[in-house]
């Protein structure tokens, strides 16, 4: 009776603990590929524990040879599935070379199928176990029924041992998952009837979750913070000192000759700085209307200095969508500074938006000096748009550039809907 209480307690405790981890992964917004694999592994472990718990309860009041054969066949197959899912999780986590990953899967999958077939065949042959008067009886080849798990454990152990990219936490976590089950199987053969293997699974998963998954989330959060700081530095560089100086000089000149125009220009300049500074702390998307307003403010400030050399046409067919802050304005700025203002007479910039069933489109066309697309990198430091390309790609978008020397440049931003 003591072993039944022990087994039920272990199962209930494991189910409750693993449910907490499942909820933790579900509520996480951006799940990595390895976290999705870990979710599948833990969810199946909950199912595994639940079925064993049901068996211990039913077995108190009912048993028969078919019941014993059915349960233990299911039990051994579930052990194989759990080992298989953990192996998939590890392959997702360590990001091995595709060739090596393919070879490991090539080894694992046929073995998984083979041992599950052998477990099913056991029902008719009794090569691993049989049942007599509703009592489970092991054969001398019983350990072979766990062959797939042993093979996977050995493979995982050597991958962990040989992987130079693993830190000490990762090595401990993955090693424990290979060592503890082996110890548990040995102890379970000594203390028969006690689900020591289930206790080892709980310990292994707990160490794995906190040493590996939680730790990786902390590291990624730190890296994101560093990237955010780098992004802020890049955005700050867009508030260029010479632009501020030139704008203030132009406004100063207007004060005496056109005070009302100077007041309007000063308001525009204040709004321009406010939008740029607010974008430094804004991680979320903003309505395109806000970005468009910022673009118009920038253009008005540039027109103070360059007057009729800058002509801008707006062809806005749609604006009820969102963009990253300061994602379109730099493209317009490039079209003006590096496009039309390179010509003595200036030129025209056309800003267009449109949509279809799948995408929103923002297009910035200029008739400036253009460039040879094969010789000039549009994203190099001169244009400062590497960060822009990264941010657009991160919002399910892409940017395409066409340009021809002495004819102009066409930049198309495509943003996927949904």
Secondary structure, DSSP 8 states (H G I E B T S, - for coil): -HHHHHHHHHHHHHHHHHHHHHHHHHT-SS--HHHHHHHHHHHHHHHHHHHHHHHHHHHHH---HHHHHHHHHHHHHHHHHHHHHHHHHHHHHHT--HHHHHHHHHHHHHHHHHHHHHHHHHHHH-SSEEEETTEEEE-TTGGGGGHHHHHHHHHHHHHHHH-TT--HHHHHHHHHHHHHHHHHHHHHHHSTT--HHHHHHHHHHHHHIIIIIIHHHHHHHHHHHHHHHHHHHHHHHHS-HHHHHHHHHHHHHHHHH-HHHHHHHHHHHHHHHHHHHHHTT--S-EEHHHHHHHHHHHHHHHHHHHGGGEEEEEEES---SEE-TTSSHHHHHHIIIIIGGGSTT-EEEEEEEEE-SSEEEEEEEE-S----TTT--TTSTTTT-HHHHHHHHTTTEEEEEEEETTTEEEEEEEEE--
